[in-house]
Amino acid sequence: MTVRKTIKELPKTERPYEKCQELGTGSLTDAELLAIILRSGTKEVNCVELAREVLSVSKTEPGLLGLHRVTAAELEQIPGIGPVKAVQLLCIGELCKRMAAAGHRDGICLTSPARIAERYMEQLRHLEQEHVLLLLLDSKCRLLKELTLSIGSVNQSILTPREVLIAALQYKAVHMILLHNHPSGDPSPSKADLVTTRKVKEAGDMLGIPLMDHIVLGDHKYISLKEQGLF
């Protein structure tokens, strides 16, 4: 029979708080970092063991990234995780996404597909539906406005050139870029992606607001339709 130890019964070097104070946050494991947030465990498991259970709750993507995939209801199935702790854990996942996005400050020139993909990857790759974003740029290709134009089903979103151009005119954009995710993780553009891109490009050219690119994001992968010569 395994005897479970409380946090206070662990050696000082294994207690998350003391370890952090002595060696810094970088010395902590993912479970130990979460344990500090959780603060307490249950009669059966201490907070570090509870944190390990949290990290394994997502079957498709265990670990910290799994916090992007799970729901509050799934977290609450873990003994020791109630509504408050479930919300805290989901907020940690959201904070991670926003911190990643904040690392790429507004005001930079959005001319490189790789840089654009890096900026939006964490924001979009975890989503279970297609989200179509329109990036409106000034004459120096700096971001004026970011708009979510469409949220579709698992494999389809609905977008018309009319709404793209209305938004571009409203914000006095000089250039524009389309960006959307593929929940499957495969960024290969569909036939509908190509048709929509062509229509938006043609309409933008007529009004003098060129579509610079359409970037499709997968799971840590992207495809730039411009780089691929697809429009």
ABEGO torsion letter per residue (X at the ends): XBBBBBAAABBAAABAAAAAAAAEAAABBAAAAAAAAAGBBBAABBAAAAAAAAAAABAABBEAAAAAABBAAAAAABBGBBAAAAAAAAAAAAAAAAAAAAABBBGBBBABAAAAAAAAAAAAAABABBBBBBBBBBAAGBBABBBBABBBBAABBBBBAAAAAAAAAAAGBABBBBBBBBAAGBABBBAAAAAAAAAAAAAAAAAGBBBABBBBBBBGBBBBAAAAGAX
